[in-house]
Amino acid sequence: MRRNKVRFVGFALVLALLTGCASVEVSAPIKSCSPYYTIPSTYGSFTIQQSGVGQAVQWGIYPKPAYVGTAYNVKVYVNSVKVDEKKNQTYAPHGSINRTNILGHSGQLVLVSGNVYKGKDLALVYNIQCRLA
């Protein structure tokens, strides 16, 4: 179903503007992070998972080979508060948000947002978000 394939907010638009690419992906309705929220995309696999209410959250960004970069920057937010950040990481980022940053935030948004660079060139901009269980 096309709705399942089209999930990102703005990253493809930025990519299109910077590289002249003609494809754009837009966000689908925001769903729960629990038990497993994955975004199939022509750009790679983007996942967030939470085993239940108040539990820790795991996330991962896995670009397709054409978008694998030399540096990855990512920021992770819970209810607009930054809870994690990775700068100039040399491999596809993944991580977790511990329970202390989750408790009391059921129904609020988790946002994983970042950039992939190939050398000095911006290769990919992504945003993935879901609601905490």
TAPE-V774095 format. One record per backbone hydrogen bond with DSSP energy under -0.5 kcal/mol. CO is the residue of the C=O (numbers start at 1). NH is the residue of the N-H. Records with the same first field share a line. If there is no record, write none. Layout:
CO=NH / NH
//
This chain:
1=4 / 5
2=5 / 6
5=7
7=28
8=10
10=14
11=15
12=16
13=17
14=18
15=19 / 21
16=20
31=131
33=50
35=50
36=38
37=48
38=40
39=46
41=44
43=64
44=41
45=62
46=39
47=60
48=37
49=58
50=35
52=55
56=51
57=97
58=49
59=95
60=47
62=45
64=67 / 68
65=68
71=117
72=89
73=115
74=86
75=113
76=83 / 84
77=111
78=81
80=82
81=78
84=76
86=74
89=72
93=61
95=59
96=98
97=57
98=101
99=102 / 103
102=105
105=108
108=132
109=79
110=130
111=77 / 113
112=128
113=75
114=126
115=73
116=123 / 124
117=70 / 71 / 119
118=121
121=118 / 123
124=116
126=114
127=9
128=112
130=110
131=33
132=107
//
